[in-house]
Amino acid sequence: MDYKDFTDRDTAFNSFVKYRRTVIDSIEEGKFFDEFFELCAKGMSGDCIAQDCIAYFFNKGIDELLPANYDYYMCWEILAGANGNEFALEKLNFFIDPAVNTIVYEDGLLVEAMKKGNLTKENALPVIQNLICEAIADILQLDPKNLIDLKYKETVYSPSKGRKYVDAMERSVEAVAAYLLS
């Protein structure tokens, strides 16, 4: 586990808008699959902005072209956060906030991590968020190469479907705490 260099929120947001616009514009030109596959190739190579944009499309779906898929949405968004996308981390905040609070308010953990030089006041929150996403990705064994399959059916959120992500988020706390204290 190691946190990544961050892509600041504004850069991530502006690039996300460009990627999204390119894919949406390609629909009218009949080139959706070409553009979406190019976006997916970028995401599979570790481009955290492309990963966030892929998550967006799986969250929303696109008419008959791409059904919404809750699992793919969550996996791609978590990967974007694990790869340092601050805009993705902002969107995941509500989901990962319980793990962040556990780490921040754990007796002495934050102070000890700062003493070790693993955190500063300036970077503590985004680093903790990033590490939680990375731990979740490790726990769920997320591999971008396994997250592209356009022959699936639409899936939507349900408490039972969301439970595996919540379980992984809860399990991430121990891994992140151990990393911060190492």
C-alpha positions in Angstrom: 0.0 0.0 0.0 1.3 3.4 -0.9 -0.6 6.6 -1.7 -0.3 8.0 -5.2 0.6 11.4 -6.4 -2.7 13.3 -6.5 -4.5 14.8 -9.5 -5.9 18.0 -8.0 -9.6 18.4 -8.0 -9.8 21.2 -10.6 -7.6 19.5 -13.0 -9.4 16.2 -12.5 -12.8 17.9 -12.9 -11.9 19.8 -16.1 -10.3 16.8 -17.7 -13.4 14.7 -16.7 -15.7 17.1 -18.5 -13.5 16.9 -21.6 -13.5 13.1 -21.6 -17.2 13.0 -21.0 -18.0 15.5 -23.7 -15.9 13.5 -26.2 -17.8 10.3 -25.5 -21.2 12.0 -25.5 -20.5 13.8 -28.8 -19.4 10.5 -30.3 -22.9 9.1 -29.9 -24.4 11.3 -32.6 -21.5 10.4 -34.9 -22.1 6.7 -34.4 -18.7 6.2 -32.9 -19.7 5.7 -29.2 -18.0 2.3 -28.9 -14.8 3.5 -30.5 -14.6 6.5 -28.0 -15.7 4.5 -25.0 -13.2 1.7 -25.7 -10.5 4.4 -26.0 -11.5 5.8 -22.7 -11.5 2.3 -21.2 -8.0 1.7 -22.6 -6.9 4.8 -20.8 -8.6 3.7 -17.6 -7.0 0.2 -17.8 -3.6 1.9 -18.1 -4.1 3.7 -14.8 -5.5 7.1 -16.0 -7.4 8.1 -12.9 -9.5 10.7 -14.8 -10.5 8.2 -17.4 -11.4 5.8 -14.5 -13.7 8.4 -13.0 -15.3 9.1 -16.3 -15.9 5.4 -16.9 -17.5 5.2 -13.5 -19.8 8.1 -14.5 -21.0 6.2 -17.6 -21.6 3.0 -15.7 -23.5 4.9 -13.0 -25.7 6.7 -15.5 -25.8 4.3 -18.4 -26.4 5.6 -22.0 -29.8 4.7 -23.4 -29.5 1.4 -25.4 -25.7 1.7 -25.8 -24.5 1.0 -22.2 -26.7 -0.2 -19.4 -26.1 1.3 -15.9 -24.1 -1.1 -13.7 -23.8 -0.4 -10.0 -20.9 -2.8 -9.5 -18.8 -1.4 -12.4 -19.6 2.1 -11.2 -18.3 1.5 -7.7 -15.2 -0.4 -8.8 -14.1 2.2 -11.3 -14.8 5.1 -8.9 -12.8 3.3 -6.1 -9.9 2.7 -8.6 -10.0 6.4 -9.5 -9.8 7.4 -5.8 -7.1 4.8 -5.2 -5.1 6.3 -8.1 -5.2 9.8 -6.5 -8.1 11.5 -8.3 -9.3 14.2 -5.9 -12.5 14.7 -7.8 -13.3 11.0 -7.4 -12.4 11.1 -3.8 -14.8 14.0 -3.3 -17.6 11.9 -4.9 -16.7 8.9 -2.7 -16.6 11.0 0.5 -20.0 10.0 1.7 -19.2 6.4 1.2 -15.7 6.3 2.8 -16.4 8.9 5.5 -17.0 6.3 8.3 -13.6 4.8 7.6 -12.0 8.2 7.5 -13.6 9.1 10.8 -12.5 5.9 12.5 -8.9 6.6 11.5 -9.0 10.3 12.3 -10.6 9.9 15.7 -8.8 6.7 16.7 -6.9 7.4 19.9 -3.5 8.7 19.0 -3.4 7.2 15.5 -3.3 10.5 13.6 -0.8 12.0 16.0 1.5 9.0 15.7 1.2 9.0 11.9 2.2 12.6 11.9 5.1 12.0 14.2 6.4 9.3 11.8 6.1 11.8 9.0 3.5 9.7 7.1 1.0 12.5 7.3 0.9 16.3 7.6 -2.0 18.6 8.6 -2.1 19.7 4.9 -2.4 16.2 3.4 -3.9 14.1 6.1 -7.5 13.9 4.7 -6.7 13.2 1.0 -4.0 10.7 1.9 -6.3 8.8 4.3 -9.1 8.9 1.7 -6.7 7.7 -1.0 -5.3 4.9 1.2 -8.8 3.7 2.1 -9.7 3.4 -1.6 -6.4 1.6 -2.3 -7.1 -0.8 0.5 -10.7 -1.4 -0.8 -9.3 -2.1 -4.2 -6.8 -4.6 -2.7 -9.5 -6.3 -0.6 -11.9 -6.6 -3.6 -9.0 -7.5 -5.9 -10.1 -4.8 -8.4 -8.3 -5.2 -11.7 -9.4 -2.7 -14.5 -8.8 -5.4 -17.1 -11.7 -7.4 -15.5 -14.1 -4.5 -15.4 -14.9 -4.1 -19.1 -17.7 -6.4 -20.4 -20.4 -4.8 -22.4 -22.5 -7.9 -22.6 -23.9 -7.6 -19.1 -27.3 -6.6 -17.9 -28.2 -3.5 -16.0 -27.7 -3.7 -12.2 -28.8 -1.1 -9.7 -28.0 -0.5 -6.1 -29.5 -2.6 -3.5 -28.5 -3.0 0.2 -27.3 -6.5 -0.5 -25.3 -5.4 -3.5 -23.8 -2.5 -1.6 -22.8 -4.7 1.4 -19.6 -6.0 -0.2 -18.3 -2.5 -0.7 -19.3 -1.5 2.9 -17.6 -4.6 4.2 -14.4 -3.9 2.2 -14.5 -0.2 3.4 -14.8 -1.4 7.0 -12.0 -3.9 6.6 -9.8 -1.2 5.0 -9.5 0.7 8.3 -7.1 -1.9 9.8 -4.9 -2.0 6.8 -4.7 1.8 6.5 -4.0 2.2 10.2 -1.2 -0.4 10.0 0.3 1.4 7.0 0.2 4.8 8.7 1.9 3.5 11.8 4.6 1.6 9.9 
